[in-house]
Every structure is written in structure tokens, then in C-alpha cells.
């Protein structure tokens, strides 16, 4: 019974709380003084004044409670943001009361046991109306930023008490690692990387890939007339794909706790290289621990890579990474290059089956971390 009473008390404190303001404290002391004077003197005027002051206290609690009741909140967050870059979050508050308006509402974001003041205020919200509040938000670390709810408070009508109510409103946004421009010296060997390891394949381009006999449904504009005249058969051209450059980024998740700065720098560098290589026209594949993606390009593919890097977790040296998952990482039947990022340990012992074209070791990451 005692445990249940404690839980009920904590639940009540979480969903409803009342604080006396400075003006309210003065008013309560003045009310106490009037009560003492009324009892000592028996003057009806003092009793009338005391009744009025007590009614003001009662009205403050009732009107503030009605201001906070039957409110509805909706939160709108972008699907993915980058750490250190501002984003815009939106909260919609609606008054579902049929007759009574709400006044002087102040909103806080609730994350765990922490209340974050965003400076959001709604001075008047009529019955059945809604109001949109937008505010900038900056995430400092990668991962998943979660919100538990919204706390709304008001000091209406007389400013004697500050009453708060809690509304659960779950929401989360994936925070991608910090993305910075990649140094030219780090990617100077990648200007032709991928072309040297690629094989010609059919696609959309300007170079000739193959000549074959015409099939029903082929575009008549691809007919190769010289070959047709020479072979007396209708021949068509197949063009070679222009975009053949491929890069596989392999990120090791193995690092002790003391190497957390180097690990975060490795994740940030991987994200920076993925965005930079994608902008250069490379098809990028990411392997992080047991998670691997396919080769791809475009904004949607980049967002999937960023989400993988945002949610990857560091593994302690006691849990060795599975070497088998990397044995075929550098193999690609259609060509491609491999870049290995190792924030801790020896790459040869961790990745025995990988012959990378480039290695970013912990010493390089330490230098980048110190430079930042």
C-alpha cells in the first residue's frame, strides 16, 4: 500500500504541480494578517475583506485548472538532422473545450526528468482553435533524440499561483553525425579511384558497350545501320554506363571507452566521406559492424547511410567484431574501391580478408580530433 501511494503521489506530481509566486506569497501573508485582525477585533468589514481574499485564492486555482484542461498537442519533427546544425521543430496546441478559452500558456519540452524551456507562449487560445509554434533546435550528439511530452503552465488570472500540467507526447528524431568538409589530401587518391577497379556494364551513356540483334520492343533510335547493312540483320547499340565508380566504406565499431573521441571522429569522418563521395558521383556502400548497405546514390540512399551511422554503437574490446562479416567486403564483381576506417586496433588482425585501397587509422583520427 505504501508503494502504491508513493507511485500515485509521483504520478500526481508529474501531471499536476502548483507553485506559489512571489506576488502570491505576499497575498497569502496579507490574507493571514487580515484573518488575525478579523478574529481579534470581530469587525465585520475585516471578515468581508477576508472572504473576498479567500475567494480570489479559490478562483485562481479553479480558473488556472480550466485553462490547462482539454488541451491537445501534436509535434512535428524532421526525419533526420545533423548534429550541430539547427533544425526547426513545430508544436501544434489545440483547445478542445467547447466554451472556455485558455490564457497565458507557457510550454516546455520534457525529456526524461528534464524540462527544457523553448520560450513558447500562447497568450490566448479560443475554444476549438489551434495555434502553431515553431522553434529552432540544435542536437549536440548523434543518435536518437527523444521527447517524452509537453508541460504547459499558466499563472492566469491573478498571477498568485503558477500551475503546470503534463501531457505525454512522444516524439523522436534521428541525429546524424557531424559532417564537415573532407580534406583534399585525404581524398586526393580517390579522384580516379573506382574507375581502375570497375568493369564496363550496360546503362545510359555515350560510349558503345555492345552490339546485338534487334528484339521486339527495342527503341528504333538505337539501330546501328552500318552493322545492319554488313550483316543483313537488324542490329541495335547498347551503351556503356557512365557512372561506374564505386566505393565501400568499412567502419570498425571496436574501441575501448577511452577511445570514444576517436570513435566519434571516425563516425563523423565516415559520414563526411559518404556525402562527399556521393556528391562526386560515386556509388557508396557502407559496412558498419554487422550492418551493410547496398551500393547506391541519391538523397534517399545518403539518408539511409546517415541513419545507420547515427545509430551505430561502439563495441568494447571484449566483444570482438565478427571477421566473417568483412571477409567479402572488398570483393565486388562489378568493381569498386574499399576504404577502411579503424579508430582502434590493428587493421590486419581485425580484417584479415580485406585488402583496402585506403586505411584511416587511429593516429590519423587522433590528429583530426586534436585539430578540431
C-alpha positions as CSV (number, residue, x, y, z in Angstrom):
1,X,0.0,0.0,0.0
2,X,2.8,2.4,0.8
3,X,4.5,1.7,-2.6
4,X,1.2,2.3,-4.4
5,X,0.7,5.5,-2.5
6,X,4.2,6.7,-3.5
7,X,3.6,5.9,-7.2
8,X,0.2,7.7,-7.1
9,X,1.9,10.7,-5.5
10,X,4.7,10.7,-8.0
11,X,2.1,10.4,-10.9
12,X,0.2,13.3,-9.4
13,X,3.3,15.5,-9.1
14,X,4.3,14.6,-12.7
15,X,0.9,15.5,-14.2
16,X,-0.1,18.4,-11.9
17,X,2.0,20.8,-9.9
18,X,1.3,24.2,-8.3
19,X,3.9,26.8,-7.2
20,X,3.2,30.0,-5.3
21,X,4.6,33.1,-7.0
22,X,6.3,36.0,-5.2
23,X,3.1,38.0,-5.5
24,X,1.1,35.0,-4.3
25,X,3.3,34.7,-1.2
26,X,2.7,38.4,-0.3
27,X,-1.0,38.0,-0.9
28,X,-1.2,34.9,1.4
29,X,0.7,36.8,4.2
30,X,-1.7,39.7,3.7
31,X,-4.7,37.3,3.9
32,X,-3.3,35.8,7.1
33,X,-2.9,39.3,8.6
34,X,-6.5,40.2,7.7
35,X,-7.7,36.9,9.3
36,X,-5.8,37.7,12.5
37,X,-7.3,41.2,12.6
38,X,-10.8,39.9,11.9
39,X,-10.6,37.3,14.7
40,X,-9.1,39.8,17.3
41,X,-11.4,42.7,16.5
42,X,-14.6,41.0,15.4
43,X,-15.1,43.7,12.8
44,X,-17.5,42.6,10.0
45,X,-15.5,44.7,7.5
46,X,-12.4,42.6,8.1
47,X,-14.5,39.4,7.7
48,X,-15.9,40.7,4.4
49,X,-12.4,41.5,3.2
50,X,-11.1,38.1,4.3
51,X,-13.9,36.3,2.4
52,X,-13.1,38.3,-0.7
53,X,-9.4,37.4,-0.5
54,X,-10.1,33.7,0.1
55,X,-12.5,33.7,-2.9
56,X,-9.7,35.2,-5.0
57,X,-7.4,32.4,-4.0
58,X,-10.1,29.8,-4.8
59,X,-10.9,31.4,-8.1
60,X,-7.2,31.4,-9.1
61,X,-6.9,27.7,-8.6
62,X,-10.2,26.9,-10.5
63,X,-9.6,29.2,-13.4
64,X,-6.0,28.0,-13.9
65,X,-7.1,24.4,-13.8
66,X,-9.7,25.1,-16.5
67,X,-7.1,26.8,-18.6
68,X,-4.9,23.7,-18.6
69,X,-7.7,21.2,-19.2
70,X,-8.7,19.5,-22.5
71,X,-5.6,20.7,-24.5
72,X,-4.3,18.7,-27.4
73,X,-0.7,18.7,-28.6
74,X,1.0,17.5,-31.8
75,X,4.7,17.5,-32.5
76,X,6.3,17.6,-36.0
77,X,10.0,16.8,-36.4
78,X,12.1,16.2,-39.4
79,X,13.1,12.5,-40.0
80,X,16.8,13.2,-39.8
81,X,19.0,16.1,-38.8
82,X,22.8,16.6,-38.5
83,X,24.5,17.2,-35.2
84,X,25.5,20.8,-34.7
85,X,23.1,22.1,-37.4
86,X,19.9,23.9,-36.4
87,X,16.6,22.4,-37.3
88,X,13.0,23.6,-37.0
89,X,10.6,21.8,-34.7
90,X,6.9,22.5,-34.6
91,X,4.3,22.0,-31.9
92,X,0.6,22.5,-32.5
93,X,-1.6,23.2,-29.5
94,X,-5.4,23.0,-29.7
95,X,-8.1,23.9,-27.3
96,X,-10.7,21.1,-27.2
97,X,-13.0,22.9,-24.8
98,X,-16.4,23.9,-26.2
99,X,-16.9,27.2,-24.3
100,X,-14.0,28.3,-22.2
101,X,-10.8,29.8,-23.7
102,X,-7.3,29.3,-22.3
103,X,-5.0,32.2,-21.4
104,X,-1.3,32.8,-20.8
105,X,0.0,29.3,-21.6
106,X,3.8,28.6,-21.4
107,X,5.2,25.4,-22.9
108,X,8.2,23.3,-22.0
109,X,9.7,20.2,-23.7
110,X,10.0,17.2,-21.4
111,X,12.9,14.8,-21.9
112,X,13.1,12.2,-19.1
113,X,13.1,14.3,-15.9
114,X,14.3,17.4,-17.5
115,X,12.2,20.4,-18.6
116,X,13.6,22.4,-21.5
117,X,12.3,26.0,-21.9
118,X,11.9,26.9,-25.6
119,X,10.3,30.3,-24.9
120,X,6.9,29.1,-26.3
121,X,4.0,31.2,-25.2
122,X,0.3,31.3,-26.2
123,X,-1.5,34.3,-24.8
124,X,-5.0,33.4,-25.8
125,X,-6.5,30.2,-27.3
126,X,-10.2,30.4,-28.0
127,X,-12.5,27.3,-27.8
128,X,-11.9,24.9,-30.7
129,X,-9.0,26.9,-32.0
130,X,-5.4,25.8,-32.5
131,X,-2.0,27.5,-32.6
132,X,1.2,26.6,-34.3
133,X,4.5,27.2,-32.5
134,X,7.9,26.8,-34.3
135,X,11.3,27.0,-32.6
136,X,14.9,26.2,-33.5
137,X,16.5,23.1,-32.1
138,X,20.2,22.0,-32.2
139,X,21.3,18.5,-31.3
140,X,24.8,18.3,-29.9
141,X,25.3,14.5,-30.3
142,X,24.4,11.8,-32.8
143,X,21.9,9.2,-32.0
144,X,18.2,9.3,-31.4
145,X,16.8,12.4,-29.7
146,X,13.6,11.5,-27.9
147,X,10.9,13.7,-26.3
148,X,8.6,12.3,-23.7
149,X,5.9,15.0,-23.6
150,X,5.0,18.6,-23.1
151,X,4.5,20.5,-19.9
152,X,2.2,23.5,-20.0
153,X,1.8,26.2,-17.3
154,X,-0.2,29.3,-16.6
155,X,-0.4,32.0,-13.9
156,X,-3.8,33.2,-15.0
157,X,-5.8,35.0,-13.8
158,X,-4.1,37.0,-11.0
159,X,-0.5,35.7,-11.0
160,X,-0.7,34.3,-7.5
161,X,0.0,30.7,-8.4
162,X,1.8,29.0,-11.3
163,X,0.0,25.8,-12.2
164,X,1.5,23.2,-14.5
165,X,0.1,20.2,-16.3
166,X,1.9,17.4,-18.1
167,X,0.7,16.0,-21.5
168,X,2.5,12.9,-22.8
169,X,3.7,13.5,-26.4
170,X,6.2,11.0,-27.7
171,X,8.5,12.1,-30.5
172,X,12.0,11.3,-31.8
173,X,14.4,12.4,-34.4
174,X,17.5,10.7,-35.7
175,X,20.6,12.8,-35.3
176,X,23.3,12.1,-37.9
177,X,27.0,12.6,-37.1
178,X,28.7,15.9,-37.5
179,X,29.5,16.4,-41.2
180,X,32.5,18.5,-42.2
181,X,34.3,19.1,-45.5
182,X,36.8,16.3,-46.1
183,X,40.5,17.4,-46.5
184,X,41.7,17.3,-50.1
185,X,44.8,15.4,-49.0
186,X,42.6,12.6,-47.7
187,X,40.7,12.2,-51.0
188,X,43.4,13.1,-53.5
189,X,43.9,9.4,-54.3
190,X,40.2,9.0,-54.9
191,X,40.0,11.2,-58.0
192,X,40.3,8.1,-60.2
193,X,39.5,5.5,-57.6
194,X,36.8,3.2,-58.6
195,X,37.4,3.6,-62.4
196,X,40.5,1.5,-62.1
197,X,38.6,-1.3,-60.4
198,X,35.4,-1.1,-62.4
199,X,34.2,-3.3,-65.3
200,X,32.2,-1.9,-68.2
201,X,28.4,-2.5,-67.8
202,X,25.3,-1.7,-69.7
203,X,23.5,1.5,-68.9
204,X,22.8,5.0,-70.1
205,X,25.8,6.7,-71.6
206,X,27.6,7.9,-74.7
207,X,30.2,5.1,-75.2
208,X,29.4,1.9,-77.1
209,X,29.0,-1.2,-74.8
210,X,27.8,-3.9,-77.2
211,X,26.0,-4.7,-80.5
212,X,23.2,-7.2,-80.5
213,X,20.4,-8.3,-82.7
214,X,17.2,-6.3,-82.6
215,X,14.4,-7.6,-80.3
216,X,10.7,-6.6,-80.3
217,X,10.2,-3.5,-78.2
218,X,13.7,-2.0,-78.7
219,X,14.0,1.7,-79.5
220,X,14.3,2.2,-83.2
221,X,16.7,5.1,-82.5
222,X,19.3,2.6,-81.2
223,X,19.6,0.7,-84.5
224,X,23.2,0.6,-85.8
225,X,22.7,0.9,-89.6
226,X,26.3,0.1,-90.6
227,X,26.2,-3.3,-88.8
228,X,22.7,-3.9,-90.1
229,X,23.9,-3.4,-93.7
230,X,27.0,-5.5,-93.2
231,X,25.2,-8.5,-91.5
232,X,21.9,-8.2,-93.2
233,X,20.3,-8.4,-89.8
234,X,18.8,-5.6,-87.8
235,X,21.4,-4.7,-85.1
236,X,21.0,-2.3,-82.2
237,X,23.5,-0.5,-79.9
238,X,23.9,-1.0,-76.2
239,X,25.5,1.9,-74.4
240,X,28.0,1.8,-71.6
241,X,27.0,3.2,-68.2
242,X,28.9,6.4,-67.5
243,X,28.7,6.1,-63.7
244,X,30.9,3.1,-62.7
245,X,32.8,4.5,-59.7
246,X,32.1,2.6,-56.6
247,X,33.5,2.9,-53.0
248,X,32.9,0.7,-50.0
249,X,33.3,2.4,-46.6
250,X,34.1,0.0,-43.8
251,X,33.8,1.3,-40.3
252,X,35.1,-0.7,-37.4
253,X,33.0,-0.4,-34.2
254,X,35.6,-1.9,-31.9
255,X,37.1,0.6,-29.5
256,X,37.5,0.9,-25.7
257,X,35.8,3.6,-23.7
258,X,39.0,5.7,-23.6
259,X,38.9,5.9,-27.4
260,X,35.4,7.4,-27.5
261,X,36.7,10.7,-29.1
262,X,38.5,8.8,-31.9
263,X,35.5,6.6,-32.4
264,X,33.1,9.5,-32.8
265,X,35.6,11.2,-35.1
266,X,35.7,8.0,-37.2
267,X,31.9,8.0,-37.5
268,X,31.9,11.7,-38.4
269,X,34.6,11.2,-41.0
270,X,32.7,8.2,-42.5
271,X,29.6,10.4,-42.8
272,X,31.6,13.2,-44.3
273,X,33.2,10.9,-46.9
274,X,29.9,9.3,-47.8
275,X,28.4,12.7,-48.5
276,X,31.5,14.0,-50.3
277,X,31.8,10.8,-52.5
278,X,28.1,10.9,-53.3
279,X,28.4,14.5,-54.5
280,X,31.4,13.5,-56.7
281,X,29.2,10.8,-58.4
282,X,30.4,7.7,-56.6
283,X,28.1,4.9,-55.7
284,X,28.7,4.3,-52.0
285,X,28.2,1.3,-49.9
286,X,28.6,1.3,-46.1
287,X,29.6,-1.6,-43.8
288,X,29.4,-0.8,-40.1
289,X,29.8,-3.8,-37.8
290,X,27.2,-6.4,-38.8
291,X,25.2,-3.8,-40.8
292,X,25.9,-3.4,-44.5
293,X,24.1,-1.4,-47.2
294,X,23.9,-1.8,-51.0
295,X,25.6,0.4,-53.5
296,X,23.5,3.5,-54.3
297,X,23.4,7.2,-55.0
298,X,21.0,10.0,-54.4
299,X,19.5,11.8,-51.4
300,X,17.4,8.8,-50.2
301,X,20.4,6.5,-50.2
302,X,22.5,9.1,-48.3
303,X,19.8,9.5,-45.7
304,X,19.8,5.7,-45.1
305,X,23.6,5.7,-44.7
306,X,23.4,8.6,-42.2
307,X,20.7,6.9,-40.2
308,X,23.0,3.8,-39.9
309,X,25.9,5.9,-38.8
310,X,23.7,7.8,-36.3
311,X,22.5,4.7,-34.6
312,X,25.7,2.6,-34.6
313,X,27.1,1.8,-31.2
314,X,30.7,1.3,-30.1
315,X,31.7,-2.3,-29.1
316,X,34.1,-2.9,-26.3
317,X,37.3,-4.9,-27.0
318,X,35.8,-7.8,-25.0
319,X,33.3,-8.4,-27.8
320,X,35.4,-8.9,-30.9
321,X,33.9,-8.0,-34.2
322,X,32.9,-10.8,-36.5
323,X,35.7,-11.1,-39.0
324,X,33.5,-13.3,-41.3
325,X,31.2,-10.3,-42.0
326,X,34.1,-8.4,-43.6
327,X,35.8,-11.3,-45.5
328,X,34.0,-10.4,-48.7
329,X,33.6,-6.7,-48.1
330,X,36.3,-5.7,-50.6
331,X,35.1,-8.1,-53.3
332,X,32.8,-6.7,-55.9
333,X,32.1,-8.4,-59.2
334,X,31.4,-5.0,-60.8
335,X,34.4,-3.3,-59.4
336,X,34.9,-0.7,-56.7
337,X,37.4,0.5,-54.1
338,X,37.5,-0.1,-50.4
339,X,38.3,2.4,-47.6
340,X,38.8,1.1,-44.1
341,X,38.3,3.3,-41.0
342,X,39.7,1.8,-37.8
343,X,39.5,4.0,-34.7
344,X,41.3,1.4,-32.6
345,X,43.4,-1.7,-33.1
346,X,45.4,-3.2,-35.9
347,X,43.5,-3.5,-39.2
348,X,45.5,-6.6,-40.2
349,X,44.3,-8.6,-37.2
350,X,40.7,-7.3,-37.3
351,X,40.1,-7.5,-41.1
352,X,42.1,-10.4,-42.4
353,X,40.0,-10.9,-45.6
354,X,40.0,-7.2,-46.6
355,X,42.6,-5.6,-48.9
356,X,41.6,-2.0,-48.7
357,X,42.7,0.7,-51.1
358,X,42.9,3.2,-48.3
359,X,43.1,2.9,-44.5
360,X,42.3,5.6,-42.0
361,X,44.0,4.6,-38.7
362,X,43.6,5.8,-35.2
363,X,46.6,8.1,-35.5
364,X,45.0,10.0,-38.3
365,X,41.8,10.3,-36.4
366,X,43.6,11.5,-33.3
367,X,45.2,14.2,-35.4
368,X,41.8,15.2,-36.8
369,X,40.3,15.3,-33.3
370,X,43.1,17.5,-31.9
371,X,42.8,19.8,-34.9
372,X,39.1,20.2,-34.3
